[in-house]
Amino acid sequence: MLKPEILDPQGQAVLSALPRLGVSGIVGVRQGKRFELELADGVEPDGAVLARVEHLAATLLANPVIEDYEVRVERTADSGAR
């Protein structure tokens, strides 16, 4: 996600379109992006794997100058880690 102090023109465009779509009660929209990484069979998200993913997020997937990011592990319905 863009840091709060960074202007978000896409979020503003969505916010301005909401009344035309009959949606009310929303006072702010921030647009962002999300990456999902699926681990290979047999790979568990231990400290080393999470450290590599954190490095990947900081150096390739996000621009830490203007974006905040979060790394988290979620289990999928088929019990695989994502």
C-alpha positions in Angstrom: 0.0 0.0 0.0 1.1 3.5 -0.6 2.2 5.3 2.6 -0.6 7.6 4.0 1.3 10.7 3.1 1.5 9.8 -0.6 -1.2 11.1 -2.9 -3.4 8.2 -4.2 -5.1 9.4 -7.4 -6.6 5.9 -8.1 -8.1 5.8 -4.7 -9.5 9.3 -5.2 -11.0 8.3 -8.6 -12.7 5.3 -7.0 -14.0 7.5 -4.2 -15.5 10.1 -6.6 -17.2 7.3 -8.6 -19.0 5.7 -5.6 -21.9 8.2 -5.4 -22.6 7.6 -9.2 -22.8 3.9 -8.4 -25.3 4.6 -5.6 -22.8 3.9 -2.8 -22.8 6.2 0.2 -21.1 6.3 3.6 -17.6 5.8 2.4 -15.2 8.7 3.1 -11.9 7.4 1.9 -10.4 4.8 -0.5 -6.8 3.7 -0.8 -5.8 1.6 -3.7 -3.0 -0.9 -3.4 -1.6 -4.2 -4.7 -1.1 -7.6 -3.4 1.2 -10.5 -4.3 0.4 -14.1 -3.4 3.4 -16.5 -3.3 2.6 -20.2 -3.1 5.2 -22.5 -1.5 6.3 -25.7 -3.2 5.0 -29.0 -1.7 6.9 -29.9 1.4 8.1 -26.3 2.1 6.9 -25.0 5.5 7.0 -21.2 6.2 9.8 -21.3 8.8 12.0 -18.4 9.8 14.4 -18.8 6.9 11.7 -18.9 4.3 9.9 -15.9 5.8 13.2 -14.0 5.9 13.7 -14.7 2.2 10.2 -13.6 1.4 10.7 -10.4 3.5 13.9 -9.6 1.6 12.0 -10.3 -1.7 9.2 -7.9 -0.7 11.6 -5.1 0.3 13.8 -5.4 -2.8 11.6 -6.5 -5.6 7.9 -6.4 -4.9 7.5 -3.1 -3.0 9.1 0.3 -3.3 9.8 1.0 0.4 10.4 4.7 -0.3 6.7 5.3 -1.0 5.0 2.0 0.0 4.3 0.1 3.2 4.1 -3.7 2.9 3.2 -6.7 5.1 4.3 -10.3 4.8 1.9 -12.9 6.2 1.3 -16.6 5.9 -2.2 -17.9 5.2 -3.3 -21.5 4.8 -5.3 -22.3 1.8 -8.3 -24.6 1.7 -6.1 -27.5 0.5 -3.8 -26.9 3.6 -1.0 -25.4 1.6 0.8 -22.3 2.9 0.5 -19.2 0.9 
